Amino acid sequence: MWYPKRKVNTPFEWRWSIPMIGLFLVVADFLYFYAISYEGSLISVISALRRGGVIISFTLGAMMFNEKNVKQKGWLLIGILAGVIILLFGSKK
């Protein structure tokens, strides 16, 4: 539905952030898989750190883009963080 009217509604604008986001995602995945390749590494802790990055995306998205559904998405974020906390407590012996 967007494609036929893209020039009228939202024309594409090239920004350097587009390839940089891709580059940072590849680097983050590389570091994640490198961290779990160590013997004895706690997968649940590493996974919790990776999921914790959602907080940064949520906060910056809400501030920079004036998100209108902050409350609804905030409740979902609380659910994700509750899962991360459960993982962390579950990994303690």
MARVO-968245 format. One record per residue (C-alpha): x, y, z; residue in one letter. Coordinates in Angstrom, 2 decimals. Each point is the difference from the previous one (the first is absolute). Layout:
N
node px->X&py->Y&pz->Z&resn->A
...
***
This chain:
93
node px->0.00&py->0.00&pz->0.00&resn->M
node px->2.92&py->2.34&pz->0.60&resn->W
node px->1.90&py->-0.70&pz->-3.21&resn->Y
node px->-2.40&py->1.48&pz->-2.61&resn->P
node px->-0.42&py->3.27&pz->1.93&resn->K
node px->3.49&py->0.25&pz->1.46&resn->R
node px->0.93&py->3.18&pz->-1.86&resn->K
node px->-3.07&py->1.81&pz->1.28&resn->V
node px->-0.19&py->-1.27&pz->3.58&resn->N
node px->3.53&py->-0.74&pz->1.16&resn->T
node px->2.74&py->0.26&pz->-2.59&resn->P
node px->3.17&py->-1.92&pz->0.76&resn->F
node px->2.81&py->2.06&pz->1.49&resn->E
node px->3.51&py->-1.38&pz->0.01&resn->W
node px->1.68&py->0.26&pz->3.38&resn->R
node px->3.30&py->-1.37&pz->1.19&resn->W
node px->-1.78&py->-1.45&pz->3.01&resn->S
node px->-1.49&py->-2.73&pz->-2.23&resn->I
node px->3.24&py->-1.91&pz->-0.73&resn->P
node px->1.39&py->0.89&pz->3.43&resn->M
node px->-2.92&py->-1.71&pz->1.74&resn->I
node px->0.66&py->-3.10&pz->-2.08&resn->G
node px->3.70&py->0.13&pz->0.84&resn->L
node px->-0.68&py->0.37&pz->3.73&resn->F
node px->-2.47&py->-2.91&pz->-0.07&resn->L
node px->2.61&py->-2.23&pz->-1.64&resn->V
node px->2.65&py->1.04&pz->2.54&resn->V
node px->-2.40&py->-0.56&pz->2.91&resn->A
node px->-0.86&py->-3.49&pz->-1.27&resn->D
node px->3.67&py->-0.79&pz->-0.49&resn->F
node px->0.82&py->1.06&pz->3.56&resn->L
node px->-2.95&py->-1.99&pz->1.35&resn->Y
node px->1.04&py->-3.21&pz->-1.75&resn->F
node px->3.63&py->0.61&pz->0.94&resn->Y
node px->-1.03&py->0.34&pz->3.67&resn->A
node px->-1.99&py->-3.22&pz->0.01&resn->I
node px->2.87&py->-1.88&pz->-1.66&resn->S
node px->2.01&py->0.20&pz->3.24&resn->Y
node px->-0.19&py->-3.14&pz->2.04&resn->E
node px->-1.75&py->0.61&pz->3.30&resn->G
node px->-1.77&py->3.14&pz->-1.14&resn->S
node px->-3.44&py->0.47&pz->1.51&resn->L
node px->-2.42&py->0.11&pz->-2.90&resn->I
node px->-2.82&py->1.41&pz->2.11&resn->S
node px->2.11&py->2.95&pz->1.14&resn->V
node px->1.24&py->0.74&pz->-3.51&resn->I
node px->-3.54&py->-0.29&pz->-1.34&resn->S
node px->-1.27&py->2.35&pz->2.71&resn->A
node px->2.57&py->2.60&pz->-1.00&resn->L
node px->-1.01&py->-0.34&pz->-3.62&resn->R
node px->-3.70&py->0.39&pz->0.83&resn->R
node px->0.78&py->2.99&pz->2.21&resn->G
node px->0.82&py->1.98&pz->-3.14&resn->G
node px->-3.74&py->0.31&pz->-0.53&resn->V
node px->-0.05&py->2.66&pz->2.72&resn->I
node px->2.29&py->2.25&pz->-2.01&resn->I
node px->-2.04&py->-0.44&pz->-3.19&resn->S
node px->-3.25&py->0.67&pz->1.84&resn->F
node px->1.25&py->3.11&pz->1.77&resn->T
node px->1.66&py->1.58&pz->-3.03&resn->L
node px->-2.96&py->-0.87&pz->-2.23&resn->G
node px->-2.44&py->1.57&pz->2.44&resn->A
node px->2.06&py->3.18&pz->0.34&resn->M
node px->1.19&py->0.51&pz->-3.57&resn->M
node px->-3.14&py->-1.01&pz->-1.87&resn->F
node px->-2.61&py->1.28&pz->2.48&resn->N
node px->-1.62&py->-3.40&pz->0.27&resn->E
node px->-3.72&py->0.17&pz->0.77&resn->K
node px->-0.39&py->-3.54&pz->1.38&resn->N
node px->2.62&py->0.21&pz->2.73&resn->V
node px->-2.24&py->-1.41&pz->2.74&resn->K
node px->-1.07&py->-3.06&pz->-1.99&resn->Q
node px->3.54&py->-0.71&pz->-1.14&resn->K
node px->1.29&py->0.69&pz->3.50&resn->G
node px->-2.12&py->-2.83&pz->1.38&resn->W
node px->1.44&py->-2.32&pz->-2.65&resn->L
node px->3.49&py->1.14&pz->0.92&resn->L
node px->-0.72&py->-0.77&pz->3.65&resn->I
node px->-0.98&py->-3.53&pz->-1.08&resn->G
node px->3.28&py->-0.43&pz->-1.86&resn->I
node px->1.98&py->1.27&pz->2.97&resn->L
node px->-1.90&py->-2.33&pz->2.34&resn->A
node px->1.09&py->-2.89&pz->-2.21&resn->G
node px->3.61&py->1.20&pz->0.13&resn->V
node px->-0.13&py->0.19&pz->3.80&resn->I
node px->-1.48&py->-3.50&pz->0.19&resn->I
node px->2.86&py->-1.25&pz->-2.20&resn->L
node px->2.57&py->1.66&pz->2.22&resn->L
node px->-1.46&py->-1.41&pz->3.21&resn->F
node px->-0.36&py->-3.41&pz->-1.63&resn->G
node px->3.69&py->-0.08&pz->-0.87&resn->S
node px->1.13&py->0.56&pz->3.60&resn->K
node px->0.91&py->-3.16&pz->1.88&resn->K
***
